[in-house]
Amino acid sequence: MEGLDSFVAVGDSFTEGMDDPAPNGTYVGWADRLAAMISARQRGFRYANLAIRGKMLQEIVDEQIPLAAALKPKLVTLCGGGNDILVPGSDADALAEVYEIAVADLRAAGAEVLIFTGFDPKHTPLLRSLRGKIAIYNSHLWSVAERYHCKVVDLWSMSVLHDRRAWSEDRLHLSPEGHRRVALRAAEVLGFEMDDAWNTPWPPLVDEDWMTQRRHDLKWAREHVVPWIGRQLRGESMGDGLAPKRPDLLPVRD
C-alpha cells in the first residue's frame, strides 16, 4: 500500500493480542507485529491500537470507530462480531449491517479499511456448530469489502490455523505463532514482500488417541467455556474497566 504512514487497529481480544504476552504484562498480537513489519519499511510510520478484549460489535462501533476516524490514519484494520456470534440467537445478517456502518464511517473519514473475516471453527469442539452462522457473516463481509473497496484478510481460508499449535489453551485466542502468521498474511494482503511465509507447514505433530483428546476437550470446556457462559449470563466482559493499550498514533519502538 502506497504511503502507509499511519495505522489504527480496532476490535476485540483478537486485535488486542490475546494470548501473545508481552514482557510488560500487556499483549503483543498480530496488529503490533504487523505494525513492526510496516515500521521497518516505512519512515515516519505511526500506530495506535484501540482494541479491547470482550467488546461486542456495537461497542466497537460506538466507542472505537469515532476515535479511529478522528486520528485520520491512512489505514484502519477492523475485526469484530466474533463475540456476538458466540451468543446463542445472534443474527449474522443484523451484525453485518452494524459492521457496514463502521466501514462506511471509516471510509468517509478518508481511511483505507482492511477487513478480517471470521475463522473456520470446524476443528474446535462445540464451536464447530457455529460454522453456518460464521459463513453467512463472512459472505456479508466480502460484500461490504466490494462495495467500499476494502482489502480482506480471509481468516476462514487460512488452513494453517487449523493446527492446534496456532491457538492458546482456551482455543478462542491465537498463540504467539498464530498471531505471527496472521500478521504475515495481513502484510501480504497489503502488498508487502516478507521473508517469511504465513503458510509454512507446521512440523509433524504426534496424534493423540481418542481418550486423550476427550479428556482435553472436557478440561477445556470446564476451564474456559463454562466461565465464558457465566460471564455472558451475568452481563460481564473481560474488558470491563480496561482502556486501550495504545490510544494514540505513535512511532513503533523496538
C-alpha positions in Angstrom: 0.0 0.0 0.0 1.5 3.3 -1.1 2.2 5.9 1.6 1.2 3.8 4.5 2.4 6.1 7.2 -0.3 5.5 9.9 -2.3 2.6 11.1 -5.1 2.2 13.7 -6.3 -1.2 14.8 -9.8 -1.5 16.3 -11.7 -4.6 17.6 -11.8 -7.1 20.4 -9.3 -9.5 22.0 -8.2 -10.8 18.7 -6.8 -7.4 17.8 -5.7 -6.5 21.3 -3.4 -9.5 21.0 -4.6 -12.2 23.5 -2.8 -14.7 24.1 0.5 -13.3 22.9 2.1 -12.0 26.1 4.5 -9.0 26.1 7.2 -8.6 28.8 5.4 -5.6 30.3 2.2 -7.6 31.1 0.2 -6.5 28.1 -0.2 -8.4 24.9 1.6 -8.2 21.5 -0.6 -9.8 18.9 -0.8 -9.7 15.1 -1.6 -6.0 15.0 1.5 -5.0 16.9 3.6 -7.5 14.9 2.2 -6.0 11.6 2.9 -2.5 12.8 6.5 -3.5 13.5 6.8 -5.0 10.0 5.5 -1.9 8.3 7.6 0.4 10.5 10.7 -1.4 9.3 9.8 -0.4 5.7 8.1 3.0 6.1 9.9 6.0 7.5 7.7 8.1 9.9 5.2 5.3 10.5 2.8 5.7 13.4 0.5 3.1 15.0 -2.4 3.0 17.5 -4.4 0.1 18.9 -7.8 0.8 20.3 -9.0 -2.8 20.6 -10.2 -4.1 24.0 -11.0 -7.8 24.8 -14.6 -8.8 25.2 -16.1 -6.0 23.1 -19.2 -6.6 21.2 -19.6 -5.2 17.7 -21.9 -2.4 18.6 -19.5 -1.3 21.4 -16.6 -1.3 18.8 -18.7 0.9 16.5 -19.8 3.3 19.3 -16.5 3.5 21.3 -13.7 2.8 18.9 -14.7 3.9 15.4 -15.2 7.6 16.2 -11.7 7.7 17.9 -10.1 5.9 14.9 -11.7 8.3 12.4 -10.6 11.3 14.5 -7.0 10.1 14.3 -7.2 10.3 10.5 -4.9 7.4 9.8 -4.1 6.0 6.3 -5.2 2.5 7.3 -7.7 1.1 9.8 -8.0 -2.7 10.4 -11.4 -3.8 11.5 -12.3 -7.2 13.0 -15.4 -7.5 15.1 -18.5 -9.6 15.7 -16.9 -12.7 16.9 -18.1 -12.3 20.5 -21.6 -11.6 19.1 -21.5 -14.8 17.0 -20.8 -16.8 20.1 -24.0 -15.6 21.8 -27.0 -18.0 21.2 -29.6 -16.5 19.0 -27.4 -13.8 17.5 -28.3 -12.7 13.9 -25.4 -12.7 11.4 -27.4 -10.6 9.0 -28.1 -7.9 11.6 -24.5 -7.9 12.7 -23.3 -7.4 9.1 -25.5 -4.2 8.9 -23.7 -2.8 12.0 -20.4 -3.8 10.5 -21.2 -1.9 7.3 -21.9 1.3 9.3 -18.4 1.1 10.8 -16.8 0.6 7.4 -18.8 3.5 5.8 -17.8 5.8 8.6 -14.1 5.0 8.3 -14.2 5.3 4.5 -16.0 8.7 4.9 -13.2 9.8 7.1 -10.7 9.0 4.4 -9.2 5.8 5.8 -8.4 2.7 3.9 -10.0 -0.3 5.6 -8.6 -3.8 6.0 -11.4 -6.3 6.8 -10.9 -9.6 8.6 -13.4 -12.5 8.1 -14.2 -15.0 10.8 -12.2 -18.1 11.4 -13.4 -21.6 10.4 -14.0 -23.5 13.6 -14.6 -26.9 12.1 -11.7 -28.4 14.2 -12.9 -27.0 17.5 -15.5 -29.0 19.5 -18.7 -27.0 20.4 -17.7 -24.1 18.2 -18.0 -26.1 15.0 -21.7 -25.8 15.3 -21.3 -22.1 14.6 -19.8 -22.7 11.1 -23.0 -21.8 9.3 -23.5 -18.6 11.1 -19.9 -17.5 10.6 -20.1 -18.4 6.9 -23.1 -16.2 6.5 -21.4 -13.4 8.3 -18.3 -13.8 6.2 -20.3 -13.6 3.0 -21.7 -10.3 4.1 -18.2 -9.0 4.9 -17.0 -9.9 1.4 -19.9 -7.9 0.0 -19.1 -4.9 2.2 -15.5 -5.1 1.1 -16.6 -5.0 -2.5 -18.9 -2.1 -2.0 -16.4 0.0 -0.1 -13.2 -1.1 -2.0 -11.6 -2.7 1.1 -8.8 -5.3 1.2 -9.7 -8.6 3.0 -7.7 -10.9 5.2 -9.6 -14.2 4.8 -9.0 -16.0 8.1 -11.5 -18.6 7.1 -9.3 -19.9 4.3 -6.1 -19.9 6.4 -6.0 -23.7 6.8 -2.6 -23.3 8.6 -4.6 -22.1 11.6 -6.4 -25.4 11.8 -3.4 -26.8 13.7 -3.9 -26.7 17.5 -0.5 -25.0 17.9 -1.9 -21.9 16.3 -4.2 -21.5 19.3 -3.7 -20.9 23.0 -5.0 -23.2 25.7 -8.5 -21.6 25.6 -8.9 -22.4 21.9 -10.5 -19.0 21.4 -7.4 -16.9 21.1 -4.3 -17.3 18.9 -1.0 -18.5 20.2 2.1 -16.2 19.6 2.9 -18.2 16.5 -0.7 -18.0 15.3 -0.6 -14.2 15.7 2.7 -14.1 13.8 1.2 -15.9 10.9 -1.9 -13.7 10.8 0.5 -10.6 10.8 2.4 -12.1 7.8 -0.9 -12.8 6.0 -2.1 -9.2 6.6 1.3 -7.8 5.4 0.9 -9.9 2.2 -2.6 -8.6 1.6 -1.3 -5.0 2.0 1.3 -5.7 -0.7 4.5 -6.1 1.4 7.0 -8.7 0.4 8.0 -10.7 3.5 11.0 -13.0 4.1 8.8 -15.5 6.0 5.7 -17.2 4.6 2.5 -17.3 6.7 1.5 -20.7 5.3 4.8 -22.5 6.0 3.7 -26.1 7.0 3.9 -26.9 10.7 6.4 -29.6 11.8 4.8 -33.1 12.2 2.6 -33.5 15.2 2.1 -36.7 17.1 -1.6 -37.6 17.1 -3.4 -38.1 20.4 -5.6 -41.1 21.0 -9.4 -40.6 21.2 -9.5 -40.8 25.0 -6.7 -38.3 25.5 -8.5 -35.9 23.1 -11.7 -36.4 25.0 -10.0 -35.6 28.4 -8.5 -32.4 26.9 -11.9 -31.4 25.5 -13.6 -31.8 28.8 -10.9 -29.9 30.6 -11.2 -27.1 28.1 -15.0 -26.9 28.4 -14.7 -26.8 32.2 -11.9 -24.2 32.5 -12.8 -21.9 29.6 -16.3 -22.5 28.1 -18.2 -22.6 31.3 -16.6 -19.4 32.8 -17.3 -17.6 29.5 -21.0 -18.7 29.6 -21.2 -17.5 33.2 -19.8 -14.0 32.2 -22.4 -13.8 29.5 -25.2 -14.6 31.8 -24.0 -12.0 34.3 -23.6 -9.4 31.7 -19.8 -9.2 32.4 -16.9 -8.8 30.0 -13.2 -9.5 30.3 -12.7 -5.9 29.1 -14.7 -4.2 31.8 -12.7 -1.2 33.1 -9.9 -1.6 30.6 -8.5 1.2 28.4 -6.9 0.7 25.0 -3.3 -0.3 25.3 -2.1 2.2 22.6 -4.7 5.0 22.2 -2.5 7.5 20.3 -0.8 7.3 17.0 2.9 7.0 18.0 6.1 5.6 16.4 6.7 1.9 16.8 9.6 1.2 19.2 11.8 -1.8 19.1 
